[in-house]
Amino acid sequence: MLKLQLRLRDLREDNDMSQAEMAKLLGCSQQTYSRYESHTTEIPLESLIFLADYYDTSVDYLLGITEITEPYPRKKRNLTVKNRPDR
């Protein structure tokens, strides 16, 4: 997960943000966010998705699965109980 560590730090620094500022956006402490960047604590999926949206990239890029920084096309869906797909 070295790619994730480096990409989280690089993207944060490229956006001139401190760990404390990013932690505030994620709703965690600076220490917790620091652990995400050093990969001593697993980052929650919801936080990973938030960061991909925030940085306008994909989770695959953050995880090092792809080198393509552009996010995948997203479909806007309005799921309600009435039109929710069957499970």
PyMOL Python script that loads the backbone (N, CA, C, O; Angstrom):
from pymol import cmd

cmd.read_pdbstr("""\
ATOM      1  N   MET A   1       0.812  -1.203   0.000  1.00  0.00           N
ATOM      2  CA  MET A   1       0.000   0.000   0.000  1.00  0.00           C
ATOM      3  C   MET A   1       0.854   1.266   0.000  1.00  0.00           C
ATOM      4  O   MET A   1       0.385   2.345   0.364  1.00  0.00           O
ATOM      5  N   LEU A   2       2.105   1.122  -0.410  1.00  0.00           N
ATOM      6  CA  LEU A   2       2.979   2.283  -0.469  1.00  0.00           C
ATOM      7  C   LEU A   2       2.421   3.354  -1.394  1.00  0.00           C
ATOM      8  O   LEU A   2       2.544   4.547  -1.117  1.00  0.00           O
ATOM      9  N   LYS A   3       1.805   2.927  -2.496  1.00  0.00           N
ATOM     10  CA  LYS A   3       1.225   3.906  -3.430  1.00  0.00           C
ATOM     11  C   LYS A   3       0.177   4.767  -2.740  1.00  0.00           C
ATOM     12  O   LYS A   3       0.156   5.985  -2.921  1.00  0.00           O
ATOM     13  N   LEU A   4      -0.702   4.135  -1.941  1.00  0.00           N
ATOM     14  CA  LEU A   4      -1.743   4.876  -1.238  1.00  0.00           C
ATOM     15  C   LEU A   4      -1.119   5.911  -0.316  1.00  0.00           C
ATOM     16  O   LEU A   4      -1.552   7.063  -0.294  1.00  0.00           O
ATOM     17  N   GLN A   5      -0.107   5.515   0.442  1.00  0.00           N
ATOM     18  CA  GLN A   5       0.549   6.442   1.355  1.00  0.00           C
ATOM     19  C   GLN A   5       1.100   7.644   0.599  1.00  0.00           C
ATOM     20  O   GLN A   5       0.868   8.792   0.978  1.00  0.00           O
ATOM     21  N   LEU A   6       1.832   7.362  -0.472  1.00  0.00           N
ATOM     22  CA  LEU A   6       2.457   8.442  -1.235  1.00  0.00           C
ATOM     23  C   LEU A   6       1.419   9.320  -1.917  1.00  0.00           C
ATOM     24  O   LEU A   6       1.557  10.543  -1.945  1.00  0.00           O
ATOM     25  N   ARG A   7       0.392   8.705  -2.461  1.00  0.00           N
ATOM     26  CA  ARG A   7      -0.612   9.495  -3.177  1.00  0.00           C
ATOM     27  C   ARG A   7      -1.421  10.358  -2.229  1.00  0.00           C
ATOM     28  O   ARG A   7      -1.726  11.505  -2.554  1.00  0.00           O
ATOM     29  N   LEU A   8      -1.776   9.836  -1.069  1.00  0.00           N
ATOM     30  CA  LEU A   8      -2.509  10.659  -0.105  1.00  0.00           C
ATOM     31  C   LEU A   8      -1.687  11.877   0.291  1.00  0.00           C
ATOM     32  O   LEU A   8      -2.194  12.998   0.321  1.00  0.00           O
ATOM     33  N   ARG A   9      -0.423  11.648   0.593  1.00  0.00           N
ATOM     34  CA  ARG A   9       0.438  12.765   0.992  1.00  0.00           C
ATOM     35  C   ARG A   9       0.647  13.737  -0.164  1.00  0.00           C
ATOM     36  O   ARG A   9       0.499  14.947   0.008  1.00  0.00           O
ATOM     37  N   ASP A  10       0.988  13.218  -1.336  1.00  0.00           N
ATOM     38  CA  ASP A  10       1.256  14.086  -2.487  1.00  0.00           C
ATOM     39  C   ASP A  10       0.041  14.916  -2.873  1.00  0.00           C
ATOM     40  O   ASP A  10       0.165  16.115  -3.123  1.00  0.00           O
ATOM     41  N   LEU A  11      -1.129  14.294  -2.924  1.00  0.00           N
ATOM     42  CA  LEU A  11      -2.343  15.037  -3.279  1.00  0.00           C
ATOM     43  C   LEU A  11      -2.659  16.105  -2.232  1.00  0.00           C
ATOM     44  O   LEU A  11      -3.040  17.223  -2.577  1.00  0.00           O
ATOM     45  N   ARG A  12      -2.501  15.764  -0.972  1.00  0.00           N
ATOM     46  CA  ARG A  12      -2.757  16.737   0.094  1.00  0.00           C
ATOM     47  C   ARG A  12      -1.796  17.909  -0.025  1.00  0.00           C
ATOM     48  O   ARG A  12      -2.210  19.066   0.050  1.00  0.00           O
ATOM     49  N   GLU A  13      -0.524  17.617  -0.210  1.00  0.00           N
ATOM     50  CA  GLU A  13       0.468  18.689  -0.328  1.00  0.00           C
ATOM     51  C   GLU A  13       0.269  19.501  -1.601  1.00  0.00           C
ATOM     52  O   GLU A  13       0.437  20.720  -1.585  1.00  0.00           O
ATOM     53  N   ASP A  14      -0.086  18.845  -2.705  1.00  0.00           N
ATOM     54  CA  ASP A  14      -0.360  19.571  -3.955  1.00  0.00           C
ATOM     55  C   ASP A  14      -1.518  20.544  -3.794  1.00  0.00           C
ATOM     56  O   ASP A  14      -1.594  21.547  -4.504  1.00  0.00           O
ATOM     57  N   ASN A  15      -2.422  20.251  -2.861  1.00  0.00           N
ATOM     58  CA  ASN A  15      -3.563  21.123  -2.596  1.00  0.00           C
ATOM     59  C   ASN A  15      -3.299  22.070  -1.423  1.00  0.00           C
ATOM     60  O   ASN A  15      -4.218  22.695  -0.893  1.00  0.00           O
ATOM     61  N   ASP A  16      -2.022  22.164  -1.027  1.00  0.00           N
ATOM     62  CA  ASP A  16      -1.598  23.067   0.047  1.00  0.00           C
ATOM     63  C   ASP A  16      -2.422  22.895   1.314  1.00  0.00           C
ATOM     64  O   ASP A  16      -2.854  23.871   1.927  1.00  0.00           O
ATOM     65  N   MET A  17      -2.632  21.647   1.695  1.00  0.00           N
ATOM     66  CA  MET A  17      -3.399  21.356   2.900  1.00  0.00           C
ATOM     67  C   MET A  17      -2.513  20.680   3.933  1.00  0.00           C
ATOM     68  O   MET A  17      -1.606  19.919   3.596  1.00  0.00           O
ATOM     69  N   SER A  18      -2.792  20.972   5.187  1.00  0.00           N
ATOM     70  CA  SER A  18      -2.102  20.280   6.271  1.00  0.00           C
ATOM     71  C   SER A  18      -2.861  18.999   6.603  1.00  0.00           C
ATOM     72  O   SER A  18      -4.003  18.811   6.185  1.00  0.00           O
ATOM     73  N   GLN A  19      -2.213  18.134   7.354  1.00  0.00           N
ATOM     74  CA  GLN A  19      -2.901  16.936   7.818  1.00  0.00           C
ATOM     75  C   GLN A  19      -4.086  17.314   8.688  1.00  0.00           C
ATOM     76  O   GLN A  19      -5.131  16.666   8.629  1.00  0.00           O
ATOM     77  N   ALA A  20      -3.935  18.349   9.491  1.00  0.00           N
ATOM     78  CA  ALA A  20      -5.019  18.784  10.380  1.00  0.00           C
ATOM     79  C   ALA A  20      -6.224  19.250   9.571  1.00  0.00           C
ATOM     80  O   ALA A  20      -7.362  18.955   9.937  1.00  0.00           O
ATOM     81  N   GLU A  21      -5.992  19.972   8.476  1.00  0.00           N
ATOM     82  CA  GLU A  21      -7.104  20.441   7.641  1.00  0.00           C
ATOM     83  C   GLU A  21      -7.828  19.275   6.985  1.00  0.00           C
ATOM     84  O   GLU A  21      -9.058  19.251   6.933  1.00  0.00           O
ATOM     85  N   MET A  22      -7.062  18.305   6.482  1.00  0.00           N
ATOM     86  CA  MET A  22      -7.678  17.146   5.841  1.00  0.00           C
ATOM     87  C   MET A  22      -8.426  16.315   6.871  1.00  0.00           C
ATOM     88  O   MET A  22      -9.515  15.810   6.599  1.00  0.00           O
ATOM     89  N   ALA A  23      -7.843  16.175   8.052  1.00  0.00           N
ATOM     90  CA  ALA A  23      -8.500  15.409   9.111  1.00  0.00           C
ATOM     91  C   ALA A  23      -9.839  16.038   9.467  1.00  0.00           C
ATOM     92  O   ALA A  23     -10.818  15.330   9.707  1.00  0.00           O
ATOM     93  N   LYS A  24      -9.884  17.356   9.501  1.00  0.00           N
ATOM     94  CA  LYS A  24     -11.139  18.045   9.823  1.00  0.00           C
ATOM     95  C   LYS A  24     -12.202  17.728   8.771  1.00  0.00           C
ATOM     96  O   LYS A  24     -13.361  17.497   9.115  1.00  0.00           O
ATOM     97  N   LEU A  25     -11.819  17.713   7.494  1.00  0.00           N
ATOM     98  CA  LEU A  25     -12.771  17.374   6.429  1.00  0.00           C
ATOM     99  C   LEU A  25     -13.284  15.945   6.573  1.00  0.00           C
ATOM    100  O   LEU A  25     -14.452  15.665   6.301  1.00  0.00           O
ATOM    101  N   LEU A  26     -12.402  15.045   7.002  1.00  0.00           N
ATOM    102  CA  LEU A  26     -12.783  13.640   7.144  1.00  0.00           C
ATOM    103  C   LEU A  26     -13.477  13.345   8.471  1.00  0.00           C
ATOM    104  O   LEU A  26     -14.057  12.275   8.655  1.00  0.00           O
ATOM    105  N   GLY A  27     -13.412  14.300   9.388  1.00  0.00           N
ATOM    106  CA  GLY A  27     -14.047  14.086  10.689  1.00  0.00           C
ATOM    107  C   GLY A  27     -13.241  13.169  11.600  1.00  0.00           C
ATOM    108  O   GLY A  27     -13.802  12.396  12.376  1.00  0.00           O
ATOM    109  N   CYS A  28     -11.925  13.265  11.495  1.00  0.00           N
ATOM    110  CA  CYS A  28     -11.058  12.466  12.367  1.00  0.00           C
ATOM    111  C   CYS A  28      -9.972  13.381  12.936  1.00  0.00           C
ATOM    112  O   CYS A  28      -9.901  14.558  12.584  1.00  0.00           O
ATOM    113  N   SER A  29      -9.149  12.852  13.792  1.00  0.00           N
ATOM    114  CA  SER A  29      -8.061  13.645  14.362  1.00  0.00           C
ATOM    115  C   SER A  29      -6.883  13.711  13.389  1.00  0.00           C
ATOM    116  O   SER A  29      -6.781  12.906  12.463  1.00  0.00           O
ATOM    117  N   GLN A  30      -6.011  14.669  13.611  1.00  0.00           N
ATOM    118  CA  GLN A  30      -4.801  14.779  12.798  1.00  0.00           C
ATOM    119  C   GLN A  30      -3.951  13.525  12.957  1.00  0.00           C
ATOM    120  O   GLN A  30      -3.347  13.052  11.995  1.00  0.00           O
ATOM    121  N   GLN A  31      -3.907  12.991  14.169  1.00  0.00           N
ATOM    122  CA  GLN A  31      -3.123  11.785  14.418  1.00  0.00           C
ATOM    123  C   GLN A  31      -3.665  10.601  13.607  1.00  0.00           C
ATOM    124  O   GLN A  31      -2.898   9.820  13.045  1.00  0.00           O
ATOM    125  N   THR A  32      -4.984  10.481  13.556  1.00  0.00           N
ATOM    126  CA  THR A  32      -5.590   9.397  12.774  1.00  0.00           C
ATOM    127  C   THR A  32      -5.275   9.568  11.298  1.00  0.00           C
ATOM    128  O   THR A  32      -4.921   8.604  10.619  1.00  0.00           O
ATOM    129  N   TYR A  33      -5.404  10.799  10.798  1.00  0.00           N
ATOM    130  CA  TYR A  33      -5.098  11.023   9.390  1.00  0.00           C
ATOM    131  C   TYR A  33      -3.631  10.724   9.099  1.00  0.00           C
ATOM    132  O   TYR A  33      -3.307  10.159   8.055  1.00  0.00           O
ATOM    133  N   SER A  34      -2.752  11.096  10.010  1.00  0.00           N
ATOM    134  CA  SER A  34      -1.335  10.797   9.855  1.00  0.00           C
ATOM    135  C   SER A  34      -1.117   9.288   9.743  1.00  0.00           C
ATOM    136  O   SER A  34      -0.277   8.830   8.969  1.00  0.00           O
ATOM    137  N   ARG A  35      -1.872   8.532  10.516  1.00  0.00           N
ATOM    138  CA  ARG A  35      -1.776   7.067  10.459  1.00  0.00           C
ATOM    139  C   ARG A  35      -2.290   6.527   9.120  1.00  0.00           C
ATOM    140  O   ARG A  35      -1.796   5.512   8.630  1.00  0.00           O
ATOM    141  N   TYR A  36      -3.282   7.207   8.529  1.00  0.00           N
ATOM    142  CA  TYR A  36      -3.735   6.798   7.196  1.00  0.00           C
ATOM    143  C   TYR A  36      -2.589   6.974   6.194  1.00  0.00           C
ATOM    144  O   TYR A  36      -2.318   6.089   5.382  1.00  0.00           O
ATOM    145  N   GLU A  37      -1.924   8.128   6.267  1.00  0.00           N
ATOM    146  CA  GLU A  37      -0.841   8.404   5.325  1.00  0.00           C
ATOM    147  C   GLU A  37       0.343   7.468   5.538  1.00  0.00           C
ATOM    148  O   GLU A  37       1.016   7.104   4.574  1.00  0.00           O
ATOM    149  N   SER A  38       0.606   7.075   6.766  1.00  0.00           N
ATOM    150  CA  SER A  38       1.729   6.175   7.036  1.00  0.00           C
ATOM    151  C   SER A  38       1.311   4.712   6.957  1.00  0.00           C
ATOM    152  O   SER A  38       2.142   3.812   7.079  1.00  0.00           O
ATOM    153  N   HIS A  39       0.038   4.487   6.754  1.00  0.00           N
ATOM    154  CA  HIS A  39      -0.577   3.156   6.634  1.00  0.00           C
ATOM    155  C   HIS A  39      -0.366   2.303   7.881  1.00  0.00           C
ATOM    156  O   HIS A  39      -0.201   1.086   7.799  1.00  0.00           O
ATOM    157  N   THR A  40      -0.376   2.968   9.037  1.00  0.00           N
ATOM    158  CA  THR A  40      -0.372   2.214  10.279  1.00  0.00           C
ATOM    159  C   THR A  40      -1.797   1.966  10.750  1.00  0.00           C
ATOM    160  O   THR A  40      -2.031   1.174  11.662  1.00  0.00           O
ATOM    161  N   THR A  41      -2.751   2.653  10.118  1.00  0.00           N
ATOM    162  CA  THR A  41      -4.180   2.437  10.350  1.00  0.00           C
ATOM    163  C   THR A  41      -4.861   2.357   8.992  1.00  0.00           C
ATOM    164  O   THR A  41      -4.594   3.174   8.110  1.00  0.00           O
ATOM    165  N   GLU A  42      -5.738   1.377   8.825  1.00  0.00           N
ATOM    166  CA  GLU A  42      -6.491   1.253   7.576  1.00  0.00           C
ATOM    167  C   GLU A  42      -7.459   2.423   7.442  1.00  0.00           C
ATOM    168  O   GLU A  42      -8.141   2.797   8.396  1.00  0.00           O
ATOM    169  N   ILE A  43      -7.504   2.983   6.260  1.00  0.00           N
ATOM    170  CA  ILE A  43      -8.433   4.084   6.012  1.00  0.00           C
ATOM    171  C   ILE A  43      -9.814   3.501   5.720  1.00  0.00           C
ATOM    172  O   ILE A  43      -9.930   2.577   4.915  1.00  0.00           O
ATOM    173  N   PRO A  44     -10.858   4.020   6.356  1.00  0.00           N
ATOM    174  CA  PRO A  44     -12.207   3.511   6.079  1.00  0.00           C
ATOM    175  C   PRO A  44     -12.606   3.748   4.621  1.00  0.00           C
ATOM    176  O   PRO A  44     -12.213   4.741   4.008  1.00  0.00           O
ATOM    177  N   LEU A  45     -13.378   2.834   4.091  1.00  0.00           N
ATOM    178  CA  LEU A  45     -13.819   2.928   2.710  1.00  0.00           C
ATOM    179  C   LEU A  45     -14.519   4.255   2.431  1.00  0.00           C
ATOM    180  O   LEU A  45     -14.291   4.868   1.388  1.00  0.00           O
ATOM    181  N   GLU A  46     -15.361   4.698   3.347  1.00  0.00           N
ATOM    182  CA  GLU A  46     -16.084   5.962   3.160  1.00  0.00           C
ATOM    183  C   GLU A  46     -15.111   7.127   3.025  1.00  0.00           C
ATOM    184  O   GLU A  46     -15.341   8.040   2.232  1.00  0.00           O
ATOM    185  N   SER A  47     -14.032   7.100   3.791  1.00  0.00           N
ATOM    186  CA  SER A  47     -13.026   8.164   3.707  1.00  0.00           C
ATOM    187  C   SER A  47     -12.265   8.090   2.398  1.00  0.00           C
ATOM    188  O   SER A  47     -11.947   9.122   1.806  1.00  0.00           O
ATOM    189  N   LEU A  48     -11.971   6.893   1.943  1.00  0.00           N
ATOM    190  CA  LEU A  48     -11.274   6.719   0.677  1.00  0.00           C
ATOM    191  C   LEU A  48     -12.122   7.247  -0.482  1.00  0.00           C
ATOM    192  O   LEU A  48     -11.610   7.918  -1.378  1.00  0.00           O
ATOM    193  N   ILE A  49     -13.399   6.946  -0.457  1.00  0.00           N
ATOM    194  CA  ILE A  49     -14.313   7.442  -1.493  1.00  0.00           C
ATOM    195  C   ILE A  49     -14.404   8.963  -1.427  1.00  0.00           C
ATOM    196  O   ILE A  49     -14.385   9.634  -2.459  1.00  0.00           O
ATOM    197  N   PHE A  50     -14.503   9.507  -0.209  1.00  0.00           N
ATOM    198  CA  PHE A  50     -14.541  10.958  -0.043  1.00  0.00           C
ATOM    199  C   PHE A  50     -13.295  11.594  -0.654  1.00  0.00           C
ATOM    200  O   PHE A  50     -13.395  12.585  -1.377  1.00  0.00           O
ATOM    201  N   LEU A  51     -12.129  11.033  -0.368  1.00  0.00           N
ATOM    202  CA  LEU A  51     -10.882  11.600  -0.887  1.00  0.00           C
ATOM    203  C   LEU A  51     -10.813  11.522  -2.405  1.00  0.00           C
ATOM    204  O   LEU A  51     -10.342  12.459  -3.050  1.00  0.00           O
ATOM    205  N   ALA A  52     -11.275  10.422  -2.984  1.00  0.00           N
ATOM    206  CA  ALA A  52     -11.292  10.312  -4.439  1.00  0.00           C
ATOM    207  C   ALA A  52     -12.181  11.403  -5.038  1.00  0.00           C
ATOM    208  O   ALA A  52     -11.809  12.031  -6.030  1.00  0.00           O
ATOM    209  N   ASP A  53     -13.346  11.629  -4.442  1.00  0.00           N
ATOM    210  CA  ASP A  53     -14.230  12.698  -4.908  1.00  0.00           C
ATOM    211  C   ASP A  53     -13.590  14.067  -4.686  1.00  0.00           C
ATOM    212  O   ASP A  53     -13.616  14.920  -5.573  1.00  0.00           O
ATOM    213  N   TYR A  54     -13.024  14.269  -3.521  1.00  0.00           N
ATOM    214  CA  TYR A  54     -12.421  15.562  -3.174  1.00  0.00           C
ATOM    215  C   TYR A  54     -11.294  15.916  -4.140  1.00  0.00           C
ATOM    216  O   TYR A  54     -11.197  17.054  -4.598  1.00  0.00           O
ATOM    217  N   TYR A  55     -10.449  14.943  -4.444  1.00  0.00           N
ATOM    218  CA  TYR A  55      -9.315  15.182  -5.337  1.00  0.00           C
ATOM    219  C   TYR A  55      -9.667  14.977  -6.809  1.00  0.00           C
ATOM    220  O   TYR A  55      -8.801  15.090  -7.676  1.00  0.00           O
ATOM    221  N   ASP A  56     -10.923  14.680  -7.091  1.00  0.00           N
ATOM    222  CA  ASP A  56     -11.408  14.486  -8.454  1.00  0.00           C
ATOM    223  C   ASP A  56     -10.589  13.417  -9.178  1.00  0.00           C
ATOM    224  O   ASP A  56     -10.086  13.627 -10.281  1.00  0.00           O
ATOM    225  N   THR A  57     -10.476  12.275  -8.523  1.00  0.00           N
ATOM    226  CA  THR A  57      -9.763  11.141  -9.089  1.00  0.00           C
ATOM    227  C   THR A  57     -10.545   9.879  -8.763  1.00  0.00           C
ATOM    228  O   THR A  57     -11.700   9.959  -8.344  1.00  0.00           O
ATOM    229  N   SER A  58      -9.943   8.734  -8.946  1.00  0.00           N
ATOM    230  CA  SER A  58     -10.631   7.477  -8.650  1.00  0.00           C
ATOM    231  C   SER A  58      -9.982   6.786  -7.453  1.00  0.00           C
ATOM    232  O   SER A  58      -8.823   7.041  -7.126  1.00  0.00           O
ATOM    233  N   VAL A  59     -10.736   5.922  -6.818  1.00  0.00           N
ATOM    234  CA  VAL A  59     -10.187   5.104  -5.742  1.00  0.00           C
ATOM    235  C   VAL A  59      -9.072   4.226  -6.309  1.00  0.00           C
ATOM    236  O   VAL A  59      -8.069   3.991  -5.635  1.00  0.00           O
ATOM    237  N   ASP A  60      -9.236   3.745  -7.531  1.00  0.00           N
ATOM    238  CA  ASP A  60      -8.193   2.932  -8.162  1.00  0.00           C
ATOM    239  C   ASP A  60      -6.869   3.698  -8.237  1.00  0.00           C
ATOM    240  O   ASP A  60      -5.805   3.124  -8.005  1.00  0.00           O
ATOM    241  N   TYR A  61      -6.932   4.985  -8.558  1.00  0.00           N
ATOM    242  CA  TYR A  61      -5.708   5.791  -8.601  1.00  0.00           C
ATOM    243  C   TYR A  61      -5.101   5.914  -7.206  1.00  0.00           C
ATOM    244  O   TYR A  61      -3.894   5.740  -7.033  1.00  0.00           O
ATOM    245  N   LEU A  62      -5.937   6.214  -6.209  1.00  0.00           N
ATOM    246  CA  LEU A  62      -5.421   6.340  -4.847  1.00  0.00           C
ATOM    247  C   LEU A  62      -4.746   5.057  -4.381  1.00  0.00           C
ATOM    248  O   LEU A  62      -3.731   5.104  -3.686  1.00  0.00           O
ATOM    249  N   LEU A  63      -5.303   3.918  -4.760  1.00  0.00           N
ATOM    250  CA  LEU A  63      -4.769   2.626  -4.330  1.00  0.00           C
ATOM    251  C   LEU A  63      -3.589   2.148  -5.177  1.00  0.00           C
ATOM    252  O   LEU A  63      -2.964   1.139  -4.849  1.00  0.00           O
ATOM    253  N   GLY A  64      -3.280   2.854  -6.253  1.00  0.00           N
ATOM    254  CA  GLY A  64      -2.164   2.461  -7.094  1.00  0.00           C
ATOM    255  C   GLY A  64      -2.501   1.400  -8.121  1.00  0.00           C
ATOM    256  O   GLY A  64      -1.602   0.793  -8.703  1.00  0.00           O
ATOM    257  N   ILE A  65      -3.778   1.169  -8.351  1.00  0.00           N
ATOM    258  CA  ILE A  65      -4.212   0.177  -9.337  1.00  0.00           C
ATOM    259  C   ILE A  65      -4.041   0.718 -10.753  1.00  0.00           C
ATOM    260  O   ILE A  65      -3.798  -0.043 -11.690  1.00  0.00           O
ATOM    261  N   THR A  66      -4.169   2.032 -10.903  1.00  0.00           N
ATOM    262  CA  THR A  66      -4.010   2.677 -12.207  1.00  0.00           C
ATOM    263  C   THR A  66      -3.162   3.928 -12.041  1.00  0.00           C
ATOM    264  O   THR A  66      -3.055   4.487 -10.949  1.00  0.00           O
ATOM    265  N   GLU A  67      -2.572   4.348 -13.128  1.00  0.00           N
ATOM    266  CA  GLU A  67      -1.816   5.600 -13.145  1.00  0.00           C
ATOM    267  C   GLU A  67      -2.658   6.740 -13.713  1.00  0.00           C
ATOM    268  O   GLU A  67      -2.207   7.884 -13.759  1.00  0.00           O
ATOM    269  N   ILE A  68      -3.871   6.430 -14.141  1.00  0.00           N
ATOM    270  CA  ILE A  68      -4.764   7.432 -14.732  1.00  0.00           C
ATOM    271  C   ILE A  68      -5.411   8.222 -13.596  1.00  0.00           C
ATOM    272  O   ILE A  68      -6.073   7.648 -12.731  1.00  0.00           O
ATOM    273  N   THR A  69      -5.214   9.538 -13.604  1.00  0.00           N
ATOM    274  CA  THR A  69      -5.715  10.363 -12.501  1.00  0.00           C
ATOM    275  C   THR A  69      -7.175  10.769 -12.668  1.00  0.00           C
ATOM    276  O   THR A  69      -7.840  11.094 -11.685  1.00  0.00           O
ATOM    277  N   GLU A  70      -7.682  10.756 -13.898  1.00  0.00           N
ATOM    278  CA  GLU A  70      -9.059  11.180 -14.126  1.00  0.00           C
ATOM    279  C   GLU A  70     -10.027  10.181 -13.507  1.00  0.00           C
ATOM    280  O   GLU A  70      -9.813   8.970 -13.567  1.00  0.00           O
ATOM    281  N   PRO A  71     -11.099  10.707 -12.909  1.00  0.00           N
ATOM    282  CA  PRO A  71     -12.092   9.794 -12.330  1.00  0.00           C
ATOM    283  C   PRO A  71     -12.886   9.103 -13.428  1.00  0.00           C
ATOM    284  O   PRO A  71     -12.949   9.566 -14.567  1.00  0.00           O
ATOM    285  N   TYR A  72     -13.483   7.993 -13.054  1.00  0.00           N
ATOM    286  CA  TYR A  72     -14.376   7.310 -13.976  1.00  0.00           C
ATOM    287  C   TYR A  72     -15.632   8.150 -14.152  1.00  0.00           C
ATOM    288  O   TYR A  72     -16.004   8.904 -13.253  1.00  0.00           O
ATOM    289  N   PRO A  73     -16.294   8.027 -15.307  1.00  0.00           N
ATOM    290  CA  PRO A  73     -17.576   8.730 -15.464  1.00  0.00           C
ATOM    291  C   PRO A  73     -18.556   8.221 -14.407  1.00  0.00           C
ATOM    292  O   PRO A  73     -18.642   7.023 -14.139  1.00  0.00           O
ATOM    293  N   ARG A  74     -19.274   9.140 -13.829  1.00  0.00           N
ATOM    294  CA  ARG A  74     -20.237   8.767 -12.793  1.00  0.00           C
ATOM    295  C   ARG A  74     -21.646   9.013 -13.279  1.00  0.00           C
ATOM    296  O   ARG A  74     -21.934  10.015 -13.934  1.00  0.00           O
ATOM    297  N   LYS A  75     -22.513   8.086 -12.948  1.00  0.00           N
ATOM    298  CA  LYS A  75     -23.920   8.244 -13.277  1.00  0.00           C
ATOM    299  C   LYS A  75     -24.608   8.864 -12.081  1.00  0.00           C
ATOM    300  O   LYS A  75     -24.361   8.480 -10.938  1.00  0.00           O
ATOM    301  N   LYS A  76     -25.459   9.812 -12.348  1.00  0.00           N
ATOM    302  CA  LYS A  76     -26.266  10.376 -11.273  1.00  0.00           C
ATOM    303  C   LYS A  76     -27.537   9.553 -11.179  1.00  0.00           C
ATOM    304  O   LYS A  76     -28.296   9.430 -12.140  1.00  0.00           O
ATOM    305  N   ARG A  77     -27.750   8.991  -9.990  1.00  0.00           N
ATOM    306  CA  ARG A  77     -28.933   8.173  -9.782  1.00  0.00           C
ATOM    307  C   ARG A  77     -29.675   8.701  -8.579  1.00  0.00           C
ATOM    308  O   ARG A  77     -29.076   9.133  -7.594  1.00  0.00           O
ATOM    309  N   ASN A  78     -30.957   8.660  -8.675  1.00  0.00           N
ATOM    310  CA  ASN A  78     -31.788   9.060  -7.552  1.00  0.00           C
ATOM    311  C   ASN A  78     -32.543   7.819  -7.100  1.00  0.00           C
ATOM    312  O   ASN A  78     -33.640   7.531  -7.578  1.00  0.00           O
ATOM    313  N   LEU A  79     -31.937   7.093  -6.175  1.00  0.00           N
ATOM    314  CA  LEU A  79     -32.556   5.857  -5.712  1.00  0.00           C
ATOM    315  C   LEU A  79     -33.500   6.146  -4.559  1.00  0.00           C
ATOM    316  O   LEU A  79     -33.117   6.724  -3.542  1.00  0.00           O
ATOM    317  N   THR A  80     -34.698   5.741  -4.740  1.00  0.00           N
ATOM    318  CA  THR A  80     -35.689   5.828  -3.675  1.00  0.00           C
ATOM    319  C   THR A  80     -36.193   4.419  -3.427  1.00  0.00           C
ATOM    320  O   THR A  80     -35.850   3.493  -4.162  1.00  0.00           O
ATOM    321  N   VAL A  81     -36.984   4.260  -2.421  1.00  0.00           N
ATOM    322  CA  VAL A  81     -37.535   2.935  -2.137  1.00  0.00           C
ATOM    323  C   VAL A  81     -38.316   2.432  -3.341  1.00  0.00           C
ATOM    324  O   VAL A  81     -38.299   1.237  -3.637  1.00  0.00           O
ATOM    325  N   LYS A  82     -38.995   3.327  -4.034  1.00  0.00           N
ATOM    326  CA  LYS A  82     -39.827   2.939  -5.165  1.00  0.00           C
ATOM    327  C   LYS A  82     -39.006   2.381  -6.329  1.00  0.00           C
ATOM    328  O   LYS A  82     -39.408   1.392  -6.943  1.00  0.00           O
ATOM    329  N   ASN A  83     -37.851   3.002  -6.646  1.00  0.00           N
ATOM    330  CA  ASN A  83     -37.102   2.558  -7.821  1.00  0.00           C
ATOM    331  C   ASN A  83     -35.768   1.896  -7.455  1.00  0.00           C
ATOM    332  O   ASN A  83     -34.880   1.779  -8.300  1.00  0.00           O
ATOM    333  N   ARG A  84     -35.630   1.468  -6.211  1.00  0.00           N
ATOM    334  CA  ARG A  84     -34.401   0.800  -5.771  1.00  0.00           C
ATOM    335  C   ARG A  84     -34.301  -0.554  -6.442  1.00  0.00           C
ATOM    336  O   ARG A  84     -35.291  -1.281  -6.526  1.00  0.00           O
ATOM    337  N   PRO A  85     -33.094  -0.906  -6.930  1.00  0.00           N
ATOM    338  CA  PRO A  85     -32.934  -2.233  -7.555  1.00  0.00           C
ATOM    339  C   PRO A  85     -33.219  -3.330  -6.538  1.00  0.00           C
ATOM    340  O   PRO A  85     -32.945  -3.183  -5.347  1.00  0.00           O
ATOM    341  N   ASP A  86     -33.775  -4.434  -7.033  1.00  0.00           N
ATOM    342  CA  ASP A  86     -34.008  -5.579  -6.158  1.00  0.00           C
ATOM    343  C   ASP A  86     -32.681  -6.159  -5.714  1.00  0.00           C
ATOM    344  O   ASP A  86     -31.678  -6.085  -6.423  1.00  0.00           O
ATOM    345  N   ARG A  87     -32.699  -6.730  -4.538  1.00  0.00           N
ATOM    346  CA  ARG A  87     -31.463  -7.323  -4.007  1.00  0.00           C
ATOM    347  C   ARG A  87     -31.484  -8.809  -4.174  1.00  0.00           C
ATOM    348  O   ARG A  87     -30.533  -9.488  -3.788  1.00  0.00           O
TER     349      ARG A  87
END
""", "prot")
cmd.dss("prot")
cmd.show_as("cartoon", "prot")
cmd.util.cbc("prot")
cmd.orient("prot")
